[in-house]
């Protein structure tokens, strides 16, 4: 198996770099808010900046920069980015808000009872500001790596 095409795929590496940087940035940004280090945030969904947004936006811009903004690949990448960002700020955010309310209801129902319930995951979506943070990060990473790798 020849790994050279994968290793030379600039769009793939741009996307992975944007995702990695977004996930890594969640840790110090959360520290400034909470004054506690939470290293598990590197593997968590949700939070600032949106790694989903950074990943898909850097992929779309990378496709445009490498294959042309008139290419079908760029059009497909933009369409996918729009769907992912919309989903991250819409459906997934609402699911997280519902989980928070359900957790409160379960806690109230089970108070004083020995039943233990695992809490639902509440931070699975993004606020619009978190998505914008991911979008800007994705754009910056894509442009930066394109300038370095071209």
N, C-alpha and C positions, 0 to 999 in steps of 0.2 A: 504494500500500500504506500502510495506516494503522499507524504504530508506537506510537501512544498506548496501546493496551491492553498492549503488552509493557512499555513504560516505566512503566506504572502497576501492574504485577503485583508486588505486595509479596512474595508467596511466592517468586517467581523471584529477586528481588533479595536476599531473605533467604538463600536457598540459595547464590547466587553469592558473597555477602559471607562466609558461613561457610566456603565452600571456599577462597576467596582468603586469608582470615585464617589458616586452618589451614595452607595451603601456605607462607605467609609466616612463620609461627611456627616452622616446621621449621628454618629457617636459624639463628636465634639459639639455639634449643634445642640443635641439633647443635653449634654453636660452644662452648657451655658444656661439652659432653661431650668434644669432640675438640680444642678450641683452634685450629681452622682454619675459615675461612669457606668454605662450599661453596654457592655461589649456584645451582648446578644442582639443588639439592634442591627449589627452587620448582616444578620440572616433574617431580619424581620421585614414584613411588608408594612407599608404605611410610613408616615413620618416625612421629615424635610431633609433633603429634597426627594422628590419622587424618582426612584430609580427606574420605574417603568417608563416614565416620560423621558428621562435622560436616555435610556436605551433606544427607544423607538425613534426619537427625534434625531439622535446622533446617527442612527442607521439611515434614516431618510435623507438627511443632509449629506452623509457620506456617499450614498448612492448618487445623489445629484452632482456632487463634486467629482466623483470618479467616473460616472457613466453618462453624465449630462442631465441637465434639468428637463430635457425634452424626451428622456428615455422612459419606456414603460416600467422599468425597474424603479425609477424614482417615483412615478405615479403610484405604483403599488405600495411602496414604502410610506408615502405620505398618507395614503388611505388607511393603512394599518396603524400608523401613528395616531391619526385622528380617532380611530376606534378605541385604541388602548387608553389614550388620555381621557376620552369621554367616559369610558368604563371606569377608570380609576377615580375620577371625580364624581361620578354619578352613582352607578349601581353598587360598586364596592363600598363607596362612602356611606350610602344609605344602609347597606347590610351591616356595617360597623355600628352605625347609630342604633339600629334595631337590636343588635347584640347587646349594646350597653343597657338599653331599657329592659330587655329580657333578663339580663344578669341582675338588675335591681329587683325585678319582680320575683325571681327565683330566690334571691337572698331574703327578701321579706317573707316569702311563703315558708322558707325552711328555717327561719330564726327559731332557735330553741329546740330544733329537731336534730338528731344525730346523723341525718342524711347528708352526705357530702356530694356536691355536684361540681363538676369541672366547669369553669366559667367559659363562655363563648369568647372567641377572639374579637376584640372590639376595634382594633386599629388595623383595618384591612384596606381602607381606601385613603384618598388624599383630599385635602382641602384644595381649592383653586390655587392658593398661594404655593402650596407644596408642589403642585403640578407645574406651575410657572417656574419655580426653582429648578425642577428637573428639566424642563424645556430649555431654559437658559444654559444650564450645565451641559446638556446634550449638544446644543449649538456650539458652545465654546470648545468642547472636547473635539467635535468633528472638525471644526475649522483649524484648531491647533494641530491636530494630528495630520490633517490634510497638508498644512503648510510644512510640517516636518517631513512627511513621507513622500511628497511629490518629487 
